[in-house]
Amino acid sequence: MNGVRQRGFSLLELLVALFVIVLVTSLATLNVGSGGQDLQLESQLKAMADINSFAADEAQMTGRDFGLLLQQLNVDGEPVYRYSWRERREEGWREPESGKDVFAERDLPASVEVELLLEGQAESEFYPGTEAALATPQVVFYASGEVTPGAVDIRRRRDSTLLWRLEWDLLGRSELLPRGEPADDVDDDA
């Protein structure tokens, strides 16, 4: 034989390809006419869950902790929620050195309120935008494979209706629940 060696794809390459597919799909759903904002929010939360999974994998592969940082900003007199990821380095929590497009900060629509629920904590606080540069993330994806268990509730600002709950367990397994209930339990008439 010629001794030709074939090379497969690495896990990181597959995860990046998966993220690009999710991102392209998310952008396509943003252009849908009716219910565009609802679809945009759902797409954004699905992308957040995917990036959380990517951060958990990245933490295990690199041996460095990653974290999800949630902030509340004041934009034109209205609170807006921003989320971004951080990497623990010798000098503390900083923006990740790799995957800058994947780990870019994003804002949720101004029409929603966010509540962070972390296991073992009565109330979780958001960092104001001015303190975010060196802030400790609320949710940590440890290099050991563990994650700070918890959930994020997304509510409609005008009437506090629960729209979505993104929850994850100690192993980082995420689930996006419409109206905070498993999909099988959600009644379409509600």
C-alpha positions in Angstrom: 0.0 0.0 0.0 1.0 3.6 -0.4 0.9 4.4 3.3 -1.6 7.2 2.7 -3.1 8.2 6.0 -6.6 9.7 6.2 -7.4 12.2 8.8 -10.9 12.7 10.4 -12.4 15.8 12.0 -11.7 16.7 15.6 -14.4 17.3 18.1 -13.7 21.0 18.1 -14.1 21.2 14.3 -17.4 19.4 14.6 -18.6 21.7 17.4 -17.7 24.8 15.4 -19.5 23.5 12.3 -22.5 22.7 14.4 -22.5 26.2 15.9 -22.3 27.8 12.4 -25.3 25.7 11.2 -27.3 26.8 14.3 -26.3 30.4 13.7 -27.3 30.3 10.1 -30.6 28.7 11.0 -31.2 31.3 13.7 -30.6 34.1 11.3 -33.0 32.6 8.7 -35.8 32.3 11.3 -35.3 36.0 12.2 -36.6 37.0 8.8 -40.0 35.2 9.2 -42.8 37.7 9.1 -45.4 37.0 11.8 -44.2 36.2 15.3 -40.7 37.3 14.3 -39.8 38.6 17.7 -41.0 35.3 19.4 -39.0 33.3 16.9 -36.0 35.5 17.4 -36.1 35.1 21.2 -36.5 31.3 20.8 -33.6 31.1 18.4 -31.4 33.2 20.6 -32.2 31.0 23.7 -31.4 27.9 21.7 -28.1 29.4 20.6 -27.4 30.3 24.2 -28.0 26.7 25.2 -25.7 25.5 22.4 -22.9 27.9 23.3 -23.2 26.8 27.0 -22.6 23.2 25.8 -19.7 24.4 23.7 -18.3 26.3 26.7 -18.6 23.1 28.8 -16.7 21.1 26.2 -14.1 23.8 25.7 -13.5 23.9 29.5 -12.8 20.2 29.6 -10.6 20.2 26.5 -8.5 23.2 27.5 -8.4 22.6 31.3 -9.6 26.1 31.9 -12.9 27.2 33.5 -15.4 29.2 31.4 -18.3 31.2 32.7 -21.6 32.8 31.6 -21.9 36.4 32.7 -25.3 38.0 32.8 -25.6 41.8 33.0 -28.4 44.4 33.2 -27.8 47.5 31.3 -29.8 50.8 31.1 -30.4 51.7 27.4 -32.6 54.7 26.8 -34.1 54.4 30.3 -35.1 50.8 29.8 -33.3 47.7 31.3 -31.7 45.5 28.7 -30.1 42.1 29.5 -26.8 41.2 28.0 -25.0 37.8 28.2 -21.4 36.9 27.5 -18.8 34.3 28.3 -15.6 34.6 30.2 -12.5 32.4 30.6 -10.6 32.0 33.9 -6.9 32.9 33.4 -4.1 33.6 35.8 -5.0 37.3 36.0 -8.7 36.4 36.6 -11.9 36.2 34.5 -11.4 37.7 31.0 -12.9 37.4 27.6 -12.0 34.1 26.0 -8.9 34.0 23.9 -10.3 31.7 21.3 -13.7 31.4 19.7 -14.4 35.2 19.8 -17.3 34.9 17.3 -18.8 32.0 19.3 -18.4 33.7 22.6 -19.4 37.3 21.5 -21.7 39.2 23.8 -25.4 39.4 22.9 -28.4 41.4 24.1 -31.9 40.0 24.7 -34.8 42.0 23.3 -35.9 45.0 25.5 -39.4 43.5 25.7 -38.3 40.8 28.1 -37.2 40.5 31.7 -34.7 37.9 32.9 -34.5 36.1 36.2 -31.5 34.0 37.1 -32.1 31.0 39.4 -29.0 29.3 40.7 -29.2 26.2 42.9 -28.5 27.0 46.5 -28.9 30.8 46.1 -32.0 32.6 47.2 -31.5 35.4 44.6 -28.9 35.9 41.9 -27.8 39.4 40.9 -26.9 40.8 37.5 -23.8 42.9 37.1 -24.3 46.5 35.8 -22.6 47.0 32.4 -19.9 49.2 33.9 -18.7 46.4 36.2 -18.7 43.6 33.7 -15.1 43.7 32.4 -13.6 42.0 35.5 -16.8 40.5 36.9 -17.1 36.9 38.1 -19.6 35.0 35.9 -22.7 33.7 37.7 -22.6 30.3 35.9 -19.3 28.5 35.8 -18.4 25.6 33.4 -15.6 23.9 35.3 -12.7 22.1 33.6 -13.8 19.0 35.6 -17.0 18.8 33.6 -19.3 20.2 36.3 -21.5 23.3 35.9 -23.2 25.6 38.3 -26.8 24.2 38.2 -29.6 26.6 37.6 -32.1 28.2 35.2 -32.9 31.5 33.4 -36.5 32.5 33.3 -37.5 34.8 30.4 -40.6 36.8 31.0 -42.6 39.3 28.9 -41.9 42.7 30.4 -45.4 44.2 30.1 -47.3 41.4 32.1 -44.5 39.2 33.6 -45.8 36.1 31.6 -43.2 33.3 31.6 -42.2 32.8 28.0 -39.2 30.5 28.3 -37.1 28.7 30.9 -33.6 27.6 30.0 -32.4 25.2 32.7 -29.3 23.1 33.1 -28.0 20.5 35.5 -24.7 19.8 37.3 -23.4 18.1 34.2 -24.3 21.0 31.9 -27.3 19.3 30.1 -29.6 22.1 29.0 -33.3 22.1 28.2 -35.3 25.0 26.8 -38.8 24.8 28.1 -41.7 26.9 26.6 -43.6 28.6 29.4 -41.3 26.8 31.8 -42.9 23.4 31.1 -41.7 20.3 29.2 -42.9 20.5 25.6 -45.3 17.5 26.1 -47.0 19.4 29.0 -47.6 22.7 27.1 -51.1 23.2 26.0 -51.3 25.0 22.6 -54.6 26.7 23.7 -52.9 28.5 26.6 
